[in-house]
Amino acid sequence: MIENVEIGINRYAPPGAEAINMYSMDGGSPLTLGQLMAAVCIRTGMNAEARGINKMNLMTSNNEVLDKASGYLDEIATNNATSGWDNIKNFLINTLKIESSTLPDNLDSYAKRNKAINAMKPKLEALTRQAQEDMIDLQSLVNRRDVSFSTGTNLIKSTGQSSMNIAQVL
């Protein structure tokens, strides 16, 4: 499998000739240029896929925080803090990292609810911006993976076709 491929490079300089690079796989046989390029493309695609999976996991976690924060914002705005102000306040301080001094002690007035909402707004906007940036990053990783895999596949096909053409000539 390609993930186990170790590509080694050795310089070889025959007497009186220019030095060349010799590529080998798993310390074994030399690779053709097509094989080397295909291995590099497939390895690049696998790395992009692994980074994409990590990005998706991060996005899932961030979206859960954003959903919870949006729910709490709705509770505060509608004066229906069924989750309890202490629970909401702990979430805002510990998860969203809002300074406790910017939050009211309770939500018993419009002004205090508005103060809580204004303290949350910048954090929610930042989370939303981050979610959008993460989606763009993920799409870029997916595109990079697709291009790498299709390039590697095309190289393997063309190398195989070239070998068949050479065999027919011989």
Backbone as JSON Lines, residues from 0, in Angstrom:
{"i":0,"aa":"M","n":[0.84,-1.18,0.0],"ca":[0.0,0.0,0.0],"c":[0.88,1.24,0.0]}
{"i":1,"aa":"I","n":[0.37,2.28,-0.57],"ca":[1.17,3.49,-0.78],"c":[1.55,4.16,0.54]}
{"i":2,"aa":"E","n":[0.71,4.01,1.6],"ca":[1.06,4.68,2.85],"c":[2.3,4.05,3.49]}
{"i":3,"aa":"N","n":[2.67,2.83,3.07],"ca":[3.86,2.18,3.6],"c":[5.1,2.44,2.73]}
{"i":4,"aa":"V","n":[4.91,3.15,1.64],"ca":[6.03,3.39,0.72],"c":[6.98,4.41,1.32]}
{"i":5,"aa":"E","n":[8.23,4.05,1.38],"ca":[9.29,4.97,1.77],"c":[10.1,5.25,0.51]}
{"i":6,"aa":"I","n":[10.16,6.51,0.15],"ca":[10.88,6.88,-1.06],"c":[12.26,7.38,-0.67]}
{"i":7,"aa":"G","n":[13.29,6.68,-1.16],"ca":[14.66,7.07,-0.89],"c":[15.29,7.69,-2.13]}
{"i":8,"aa":"I","n":[16.19,8.63,-1.91],"ca":[16.89,9.28,-3.02],"c":[18.38,9.09,-2.8]}
{"i":9,"aa":"N","n":[19.06,8.56,-3.8],"ca":[20.51,8.39,-3.77],"c":[21.11,9.07,-4.99]}
{"i":10,"aa":"R","n":[22.19,9.79,-4.79],"ca":[22.91,10.4,-5.92],"c":[23.93,9.38,-6.42]}
{"i":11,"aa":"Y","n":[23.96,9.23,-7.72],"ca":[24.91,8.31,-8.34],"c":[25.67,9.08,-9.42]}
{"i":12,"aa":"A","n":[26.99,9.01,-9.36],"ca":[27.81,9.71,-10.35],"c":[28.78,8.7,-10.97]}
{"i":13,"aa":"P","n":[28.42,8.19,-12.14],"ca":[29.36,7.28,-12.82],"c":[30.63,8.04,-13.21]}
{"i":14,"aa":"P","n":[31.74,7.35,-13.3],"ca":[33.0,8.02,-13.66],"c":[32.87,8.79,-14.98]}
{"i":15,"aa":"G","n":[33.22,10.06,-14.94],"ca":[33.21,10.89,-16.13],"c":[31.83,11.32,-16.6]}
{"i":16,"aa":"A","n":[30.8,11.07,-15.8],"ca":[29.44,11.44,-16.21],"c":[28.8,12.32,-15.14]}
{"i":17,"aa":"E","n":[27.7,12.92,-15.51],"ca":[26.97,13.79,-14.59],"c":[26.22,12.95,-13.55]}
{"i":18,"aa":"A","n":[26.15,13.46,-12.33],"ca":[25.44,12.76,-11.27],"c":[23.94,12.73,-11.56]}
{"i":19,"aa":"I","n":[23.32,11.63,-11.19],"ca":[21.87,11.49,-11.35],"c":[21.26,11.04,-10.02]}
{"i":20,"aa":"N","n":[19.96,11.28,-9.88],"ca":[19.25,10.81,-8.7],"c":[18.68,9.42,-8.98]}
{"i":21,"aa":"M","n":[18.85,8.52,-8.04],"ca":[18.24,7.2,-8.12],"c":[17.17,7.14,-7.03]}
{"i":22,"aa":"Y","n":[15.96,6.81,-7.41],"ca":[14.86,6.73,-6.46],"c":[14.58,5.27,-6.18]}
{"i":23,"aa":"S","n":[14.3,4.99,-4.93],"ca":[13.97,3.61,-4.58],"c":[12.79,3.61,-3.62]}
{"i":24,"aa":"M","n":[12.14,2.47,-3.55],"ca":[10.96,2.32,-2.71],"c":[11.27,1.23,-1.69]}
{"i":25,"aa":"D","n":[10.99,1.53,-0.41],"ca":[11.24,0.6,0.68],"c":[12.68,0.08,0.64]}
{"i":26,"aa":"G","n":[13.6,0.91,0.17],"ca":[14.99,0.5,0.09],"c":[15.23,-0.55,-0.97]}
{"i":27,"aa":"G","n":[14.25,-0.81,-1.82],"ca":[14.33,-1.89,-2.8],"c":[14.64,-1.39,-4.19]}
{"i":28,"aa":"S","n":[13.8,-1.79,-5.12],"ca":[14.05,-1.55,-6.54],"c":[13.89,-0.08,-6.91]}
{"i":29,"aa":"P","n":[14.62,0.35,-7.95],"ca":[14.48,1.74,-8.42],"c":[13.07,1.99,-8.98]}
{"i":30,"aa":"L","n":[12.6,3.19,-8.81],"ca":[11.3,3.57,-9.32],"c":[11.46,4.31,-10.64]}
{"i":31,"aa":"T","n":[10.49,4.12,-11.51],"ca":[10.46,4.94,-12.71],"c":[9.96,6.33,-12.3]}
{"i":32,"aa":"L","n":[10.15,7.28,-13.19],"ca":[9.66,8.62,-12.91],"c":[8.15,8.61,-12.72]}
{"i":33,"aa":"G","n":[7.44,7.85,-13.55],"ca":[5.98,7.76,-13.43],"c":[5.55,7.17,-12.1]}
{"i":34,"aa":"Q","n":[6.25,6.11,-11.67],"ca":[5.93,5.51,-10.38],"c":[6.19,6.48,-9.23]}
{"i":35,"aa":"L","n":[7.29,7.18,-9.3],"ca":[7.63,8.14,-8.27],"c":[6.57,9.24,-8.2]}
{"i":36,"aa":"M","n":[6.22,9.79,-9.37],"ca":[5.23,10.86,-9.4],"c":[3.88,10.36,-8.89]}
{"i":37,"aa":"A","n":[3.49,9.15,-9.26],"ca":[2.22,8.58,-8.79],"c":[2.26,8.41,-7.27]}
{"i":38,"aa":"A","n":[3.37,7.9,-6.75],"ca":[3.49,7.71,-5.3],"c":[3.39,9.05,-4.56]}
{"i":39,"aa":"V","n":[4.05,10.06,-5.1],"ca":[4.01,11.39,-4.47],"c":[2.58,11.94,-4.52]}
{"i":40,"aa":"C","n":[1.91,11.8,-5.66],"ca":[0.53,12.29,-5.78],"c":[-0.41,11.59,-4.81]}
{"i":41,"aa":"I","n":[-0.3,10.28,-4.73],"ca":[-1.18,9.53,-3.84],"c":[-0.88,9.87,-2.38]}
{"i":42,"aa":"R","n":[0.4,9.99,-2.05],"ca":[0.77,10.37,-0.67],"c":[0.22,11.76,-0.34]}
{"i":43,"aa":"T","n":[0.34,12.69,-1.27],"ca":[-0.18,14.04,-1.07],"c":[-1.69,14.01,-0.87]}
{"i":44,"aa":"G","n":[-2.38,13.21,-1.67],"ca":[-3.83,13.07,-1.53],"c":[-4.22,12.5,-0.18]}
{"i":45,"aa":"M","n":[-3.47,11.51,0.29],"ca":[-3.76,10.91,1.6],"c":[-3.54,11.91,2.72]}
{"i":46,"aa":"N","n":[-2.48,12.71,2.61],"ca":[-2.23,13.74,3.62],"c":[-3.34,14.78,3.64]}
{"i":47,"aa":"A","n":[-3.79,15.2,2.46],"ca":[-4.89,16.17,2.38],"c":[-6.16,15.58,2.96]}
{"i":48,"aa":"E","n":[-6.4,14.3,2.71],"ca":[-7.59,13.65,3.26],"c":[-7.52,13.59,4.78]}
{"i":49,"aa":"A","n":[-6.37,13.26,5.33],"ca":[-6.21,13.2,6.79],"c":[-6.43,14.58,7.41]}
{"i":50,"aa":"R","n":[-5.88,15.61,6.77],"ca":[-6.08,16.97,7.27],"c":[-7.54,17.38,7.16]}
{"i":51,"aa":"G","n":[-8.22,16.93,6.1],"ca":[-9.64,17.21,5.93],"c":[-10.48,16.56,7.03]}
{"i":52,"aa":"I","n":[-10.14,15.35,7.4],"ca":[-10.86,14.66,8.48],"c":[-10.66,15.41,9.8]}
{"i":53,"aa":"N","n":[-9.43,15.84,10.06],"ca":[-9.18,16.62,11.28],"c":[-9.97,17.92,11.27]}
{"i":54,"aa":"K","n":[-10.04,18.58,10.1],"ca":[-10.78,19.83,9.97],"c":[-12.28,19.58,10.21]}
{"i":55,"aa":"M","n":[-12.81,18.47,9.68],"ca":[-14.23,18.16,9.89],"c":[-14.53,17.91,11.36]}
{"i":56,"aa":"N","n":[-13.63,17.22,12.06],"ca":[-13.82,16.99,13.5],"c":[-13.82,18.3,14.27]}
{"i":57,"aa":"L","n":[-12.91,19.19,13.93],"ca":[-12.85,20.5,14.57],"c":[-14.11,21.29,14.27]}
{"i":58,"aa":"M","n":[-14.57,21.23,13.03],"ca":[-15.79,21.95,12.64],"c":[-17.01,21.43,13.41]}
{"i":59,"aa":"T","n":[-17.08,20.12,13.59],"ca":[-18.19,19.54,14.34],"c":[-18.2,20.06,15.76]}
{"i":60,"aa":"S","n":[-17.03,20.08,16.38],"ca":[-16.92,20.58,17.76],"c":[-17.3,22.06,17.83]}
{"i":61,"aa":"N","n":[-16.78,22.86,16.9],"ca":[-17.1,24.3,16.89],"c":[-18.57,24.56,16.62]}
{"i":62,"aa":"N","n":[-19.18,23.75,15.74],"ca":[-20.6,23.91,15.45],"c":[-21.47,23.57,16.65]}
{"i":63,"aa":"E","n":[-21.05,22.58,17.43],"ca":[-21.79,22.24,18.65],"c":[-21.76,23.4,19.64]}
{"i":64,"aa":"V","n":[-20.61,24.04,19.77],"ca":[-20.49,25.21,20.66],"c":[-21.36,26.34,20.13]}
{"i":65,"aa":"L","n":[-21.31,26.57,18.83],"ca":[-22.11,27.64,18.22],"c":[-23.61,27.37,18.39]}
{"i":66,"aa":"D","n":[-24.04,26.14,18.2],"ca":[-25.45,25.79,18.39],"c":[-25.89,26.02,19.83]}
{"i":67,"aa":"K","n":[-25.07,25.6,20.76],"ca":[-25.41,25.78,22.17],"c":[-25.47,27.26,22.52]}
{"i":68,"aa":"A","n":[-24.48,28.02,22.06],"ca":[-24.45,29.46,22.33],"c":[-25.66,30.15,21.71]}
{"i":69,"aa":"S","n":[-26.04,29.75,20.5],"ca":[-27.21,30.35,19.84],"c":[-28.48,30.04,20.61]}
{"i":70,"aa":"G","n":[-28.58,28.84,21.12],"ca":[-29.74,28.48,21.95],"c":[-29.82,29.32,23.21]}
{"i":71,"aa":"Y","n":[-28.68,29.52,23.85],"ca":[-28.66,30.36,25.05],"c":[-28.99,31.81,24.71]}
{"i":72,"aa":"L","n":[-28.5,32.29,23.58],"ca":[-28.81,33.65,23.15],"c":[-30.32,33.8,22.95]}
{"i":73,"aa":"D","n":[-30.94,32.81,22.36],"ca":[-32.39,32.84,22.16],"c":[-33.12,32.85,23.51]}
{"i":74,"aa":"E","n":[-32.65,32.05,24.45],"ca":[-33.27,32.02,25.78],"c":[-33.18,33.4,26.46]}
{"i":75,"aa":"I","n":[-32.03,34.03,26.34],"ca":[-31.84,35.35,26.96],"c":[-32.72,36.38,26.26]}
{"i":76,"aa":"A","n":[-32.73,36.36,24.93],"ca":[-33.46,37.36,24.16],"c":[-34.97,37.26,24.39]}
{"i":77,"aa":"T","n":[-35.47,36.06,24.59],"ca":[-36.91,35.87,24.78],"c":[-37.31,35.87,26.25]}
{"i":78,"aa":"N","n":[-36.34,36.17,27.12],"ca":[-36.59,36.19,28.57],"c":[-37.14,34.85,29.03]}
{"i":79,"aa":"N","n":[-36.56,33.79,28.54],"ca":[-37.01,32.44,28.85],"c":[-35.78,31.56,29.13]}
{"i":80,"aa":"A","n":[-35.0,31.95,30.11],"ca":[-33.75,31.24,30.42],"c":[-34.05,29.96,31.18]}
{"i":81,"aa":"T","n":[-34.61,28.98,30.46],"ca":[-34.97,27.7,31.09],"c":[-33.73,26.91,31.51]}
{"i":82,"aa":"S","n":[-32.6,27.19,30.91],"ca":[-31.37,26.49,31.29],"c":[-30.79,27.03,32.58]}
{"i":83,"aa":"G","n":[-31.3,28.15,33.03],"ca":[-30.8,28.76,34.26],"c":[-29.63,29.68,33.97]}
{"i":84,"aa":"W","n":[-29.71,30.89,34.5],"ca":[-28.68,31.88,34.23],"c":[-27.3,31.42,34.7]}
{"i":85,"aa":"D","n":[-27.25,30.72,35.83],"ca":[-25.94,30.25,36.33],"c":[-25.29,29.29,35.33]}
{"i":86,"aa":"N","n":[-26.08,28.37,34.77],"ca":[-25.53,27.44,33.77],"c":[-25.08,28.18,32.51]}
{"i":87,"aa":"I","n":[-25.92,29.1,32.06],"ca":[-25.59,29.87,30.87],"c":[-24.33,30.69,31.12]}
{"i":88,"aa":"K","n":[-24.29,31.34,32.27],"ca":[-23.14,32.19,32.61],"c":[-21.85,31.36,32.68]}
{"i":89,"aa":"N","n":[-21.92,30.18,33.26],"ca":[-20.73,29.31,33.31],"c":[-20.26,28.93,31.91]}
{"i":90,"aa":"F","n":[-21.21,28.63,31.01],"ca":[-20.87,28.33,29.63],"c":[-20.19,29.53,28.96]}
{"i":91,"aa":"L","n":[-20.76,30.7,29.16],"ca":[-20.21,31.9,28.54],"c":[-18.8,32.19,29.04]}
{"i":92,"aa":"I","n":[-18.57,32.0,30.31],"ca":[-17.26,32.28,30.89],"c":[-16.25,31.19,30.53]}
{"i":93,"aa":"N","n":[-16.63,29.94,30.69],"ca":[-15.68,28.83,30.53],"c":[-15.48,28.39,29.09]}
{"i":94,"aa":"T","n":[-16.53,28.43,28.28],"ca":[-16.42,27.95,26.9],"c":[-16.17,29.08,25.92]}
{"i":95,"aa":"L","n":[-16.95,30.14,26.01],"ca":[-16.77,31.26,25.09],"c":[-15.71,32.25,25.56]}
{"i":96,"aa":"K","n":[-15.23,32.06,26.78],"ca":[-14.17,32.91,27.35],"c":[-14.58,34.38,27.43]}
{"i":97,"aa":"I","n":[-15.83,34.61,27.83],"ca":[-16.31,35.97,28.05],"c":[-15.94,36.36,29.48]}
{"i":98,"aa":"E","n":[-15.41,37.57,29.63],"ca":[-15.04,38.06,30.97],"c":[-16.28,38.14,31.85]}
{"i":99,"aa":"S","n":[-16.19,37.6,33.05],"ca":[-17.34,37.6,33.95],"c":[-17.8,39.02,34.29]}
{"i":100,"aa":"S","n":[-16.88,39.97,34.26],"ca":[-17.23,41.35,34.59],"c":[-18.14,41.99,33.54]}
{"i":101,"aa":"T","n":[-18.17,41.42,32.34],"ca":[-19.04,41.97,31.29],"c":[-20.44,41.37,31.32]}
{"i":102,"aa":"L","n":[-20.67,40.42,32.22],"ca":[-21.97,39.75,32.3],"c":[-22.73,40.23,33.54]}
{"i":103,"aa":"P","n":[-24.06,40.33,33.44],"ca":[-24.85,40.75,34.61],"c":[-24.96,39.62,35.63]}
{"i":104,"aa":"D","n":[-25.33,39.98,36.85],"ca":[-25.51,38.97,37.9],"c":[-26.78,38.15,37.68]}
{"i":105,"aa":"N","n":[-27.78,38.77,37.06],"ca":[-29.03,38.07,36.76],"c":[-29.65,38.67,35.51]}
{"i":106,"aa":"L","n":[-30.8,38.13,35.12],"ca":[-31.47,38.59,33.9],"c":[-32.84,39.18,34.21]}
{"i":107,"aa":"D","n":[-32.95,39.88,35.32],"ca":[-34.26,40.34,35.76],"c":[-34.74,41.65,35.12]}
{"i":108,"aa":"S","n":[-33.98,42.15,34.14],"ca":[-34.43,43.36,33.45],"c":[-33.97,43.32,31.99]}
{"i":109,"aa":"Y","n":[-34.62,44.16,31.2],"ca":[-34.26,44.26,29.78],"c":[-32.81,44.7,29.64]}
{"i":110,"aa":"A","n":[-32.38,45.65,30.45],"ca":[-31.01,46.18,30.37],"c":[-29.99,45.08,30.67]}
{"i":111,"aa":"K","n":[-30.27,44.22,31.63],"ca":[-29.33,43.14,31.97],"c":[-29.3,42.07,30.87]}
{"i":112,"aa":"R","n":[-30.46,41.76,30.31],"ca":[-30.49,40.8,29.2],"c":[-29.72,41.37,28.0]}
{"i":113,"aa":"N","n":[-29.9,42.66,27.74],"ca":[-29.2,43.33,26.65],"c":[-27.69,43.33,26.89]}
{"i":114,"aa":"K","n":[-27.28,43.51,28.13],"ca":[-25.85,43.48,28.48],"c":[-25.27,42.09,28.19]}
{"i":115,"aa":"A","n":[-26.02,41.05,28.54],"ca":[-25.56,39.67,28.28],"c":[-25.46,39.42,26.77]}
{"i":116,"aa":"I","n":[-26.47,39.88,26.04],"ca":[-26.47,39.68,24.58],"c":[-25.29,40.42,23.94]}
{"i":117,"aa":"N","n":[-25.05,41.65,24.37],"ca":[-23.93,42.43,23.81],"c":[-22.59,41.81,24.14]}
{"i":118,"aa":"A","n":[-22.49,41.14,25.28],"ca":[-21.24,40.45,25.64],"c":[-21.03,39.22,24.75]}
{"i":119,"aa":"M","n":[-22.14,38.59,24.34],"ca":[-22.05,37.37,23.53],"c":[-21.81,37.65,22.05]}
{"i":120,"aa":"K","n":[-22.32,38.78,21.56],"ca":[-22.3,39.04,20.12],"c":[-20.92,38.89,19.47]}
{"i":121,"aa":"P","n":[-19.88,39.52,20.0],"ca":[-18.56,39.39,19.33],"c":[-18.08,37.93,19.27]}
{"i":122,"aa":"K","n":[-18.35,37.18,20.32],"ca":[-17.91,35.78,20.34],"c":[-18.69,34.95,19.32]}
{"i":123,"aa":"L","n":[-19.98,35.2,19.22],"ca":[-20.8,34.47,18.25],"c":[-20.42,34.84,16.82]}
{"i":124,"aa":"E","n":[-20.14,36.11,16.6],"ca":[-19.69,36.54,15.27],"c":[-18.36,35.89,14.91]}
{"i":125,"aa":"A","n":[-17.46,35.8,15.88],"ca":[-16.16,35.17,15.64],"c":[-16.33,33.68,15.34]}
{"i":126,"aa":"L","n":[-17.21,33.02,16.08],"ca":[-17.47,31.6,15.83],"c":[-18.07,31.39,14.44]}
{"i":127,"aa":"T","n":[-18.97,32.25,14.05],"ca":[-19.59,32.16,12.73],"c":[-18.55,32.38,11.63]}
{"i":128,"aa":"R","n":[-17.71,33.39,11.81],"ca":[-16.63,33.66,10.84],"c":[-15.7,32.46,10.74]}
{"i":129,"aa":"Q","n":[-15.36,31.88,11.9],"ca":[-14.46,30.72,11.91],"c":[-15.1,29.54,11.19]}
{"i":130,"aa":"A","n":[-16.39,29.34,11.38],"ca":[-17.09,28.25,10.7],"c":[-17.04,28.43,9.19]}
{"i":131,"aa":"Q","n":[-17.2,29.66,8.73],"ca":[-17.12,29.94,7.29],"c":[-15.71,29.7,6.76]}
{"i":132,"aa":"E","n":[-14.71,30.15,7.5],"ca":[-13.32,29.94,7.09],"c":[-12.97,28.46,7.08]}
{"i":133,"aa":"D","n":[-13.45,27.73,8.07],"ca":[-13.2,26.29,8.12],"c":[-13.83,25.58,6.93]}
{"i":134,"aa":"M","n":[-15.02,26.01,6.52],"ca":[-15.68,25.4,5.37],"c":[-14.86,25.64,4.1]}
{"i":135,"aa":"I","n":[-14.33,26.83,3.95],"ca":[-13.49,27.14,2.78],"c":[-12.21,26.3,2.82]}
{"i":136,"aa":"D","n":[-11.59,26.2,4.0],"ca":[-10.38,25.39,4.14],"c":[-10.67,23.92,3.81]}
{"i":137,"aa":"L","n":[-11.8,23.42,4.29],"ca":[-12.16,22.04,4.03],"c":[-12.36,21.81,2.54]}
{"i":138,"aa":"Q","n":[-13.04,22.72,1.88],"ca":[-13.25,22.58,0.44],"c":[-11.92,22.58,-0.31]}
{"i":139,"aa":"S","n":[-11.0,23.43,0.12],"ca":[-9.68,23.47,-0.49],"c":[-8.95,22.14,-0.3]}
{"i":140,"aa":"L","n":[-9.04,21.56,0.89],"ca":[-8.4,20.27,1.16],"c":[-9.03,19.15,0.31]}
{"i":141,"aa":"V","n":[-10.34,19.18,0.2],"ca":[-11.03,18.18,-0.62],"c":[-10.6,18.31,-2.08]}
{"i":142,"aa":"N","n":[-10.53,19.54,-2.58],"ca":[-10.09,19.76,-3.96],"c":[-8.66,19.28,-4.16]}
{"i":143,"aa":"R","n":[-7.79,19.59,-3.2],"ca":[-6.39,19.17,-3.29],"c":[-6.29,17.65,-3.3]}
{"i":144,"aa":"R","n":[-7.09,17.01,-2.44],"ca":[-7.09,15.54,-2.4],"c":[-7.55,14.98,-3.73]}
{"i":145,"aa":"D","n":[-8.65,15.52,-4.27],"ca":[-9.18,15.02,-5.53],"c":[-8.18,15.18,-6.68]}
{"i":146,"aa":"V","n":[-7.55,16.34,-6.75],"ca":[-6.56,16.57,-7.81],"c":[-5.38,15.62,-7.65]}
{"i":147,"aa":"S","n":[-4.92,15.42,-6.43],"ca":[-3.77,14.52,-6.2],"c":[-4.11,13.1,-6.58]}
{"i":148,"aa":"F","n":[-5.28,12.61,-6.16],"ca":[-5.66,11.23,-6.49],"c":[-5.88,11.05,-7.99]}
{"i":149,"aa":"S","n":[-6.54,12.01,-8.63],"ca":[-6.78,11.85,-10.07],"c":[-5.47,11.95,-10.85]}
{"i":150,"aa":"T","n":[-4.56,12.82,-10.42],"ca":[-3.26,12.91,-11.08],"c":[-2.49,11.6,-10.91]}
{"i":151,"aa":"G","n":[-2.48,11.07,-9.69],"ca":[-1.8,9.8,-9.44],"c":[-2.41,8.67,-10.26]}
{"i":152,"aa":"T","n":[-3.73,8.62,-10.31],"ca":[-4.42,7.6,-11.09],"c":[-4.1,7.72,-12.57]}
{"i":153,"aa":"N","n":[-4.13,8.94,-13.09],"ca":[-3.8,9.15,-14.5],"c":[-2.36,8.76,-14.81]}
{"i":154,"aa":"L","n":[-1.45,9.04,-13.89],"ca":[-0.05,8.65,-14.1],"c":[0.09,7.13,-14.12]}
{"i":155,"aa":"I","n":[-0.61,6.47,-13.23],"ca":[-0.54,5.0,-13.2],"c":[-1.1,4.42,-14.5]}
{"i":156,"aa":"K","n":[-2.24,4.97,-14.95],"ca":[-2.83,4.5,-16.22],"c":[-1.88,4.73,-17.39]}
{"i":157,"aa":"S","n":[-1.31,5.94,-17.47],"ca":[-0.44,6.24,-18.61],"c":[0.84,5.42,-18.55]}
{"i":158,"aa":"T","n":[1.36,5.17,-17.35],"ca":[2.55,4.32,-17.22],"c":[2.24,2.91,-17.67]}
{"i":159,"aa":"G","n":[1.09,2.39,-17.26],"ca":[0.68,1.05,-17.69],"c":[0.48,0.98,-19.19]}
{"i":160,"aa":"Q","n":[-0.14,2.0,-19.76],"ca":[-0.37,2.04,-21.21],"c":[0.96,2.1,-21.95]}
{"i":161,"aa":"S","n":[1.92,2.89,-21.44],"ca":[3.24,2.98,-22.08],"c":[3.94,1.63,-22.05]}
{"i":162,"aa":"S","n":[3.83,0.93,-20.92],"ca":[4.45,-0.39,-20.8],"c":[3.85,-1.36,-21.8]}
{"i":163,"aa":"M","n":[2.52,-1.31,-21.97],"ca":[1.86,-2.19,-22.93],"c":[2.29,-1.85,-24.36]}
{"i":164,"aa":"N","n":[2.41,-0.57,-24.66],"ca":[2.84,-0.15,-26.0],"c":[4.26,-0.62,-26.29]}
{"i":165,"aa":"I","n":[5.14,-0.53,-25.31],"ca":[6.53,-0.98,-25.47],"c":[6.56,-2.48,-25.67]}
{"i":166,"aa":"A","n":[5.74,-3.21,-24.9],"ca":[5.7,-4.68,-25.02],"c":[5.21,-5.09,-26.4]}
{"i":167,"aa":"Q","n":[4.26,-4.35,-26.98],"ca":[3.75,-4.67,-28.3],"c":[4.82,-4.46,-29.36]}
{"i":168,"aa":"V","n":[5.64,-3.41,-29.16],"ca":[6.69,-3.12,-30.13],"c":[7.76,-4.2,-30.1]}
{"i":169,"aa":"L","n":[8.08,-4.69,-28.91],"ca":[9.12,-5.7,-28.77],"c":[8.59,-7.01,-29.23]}
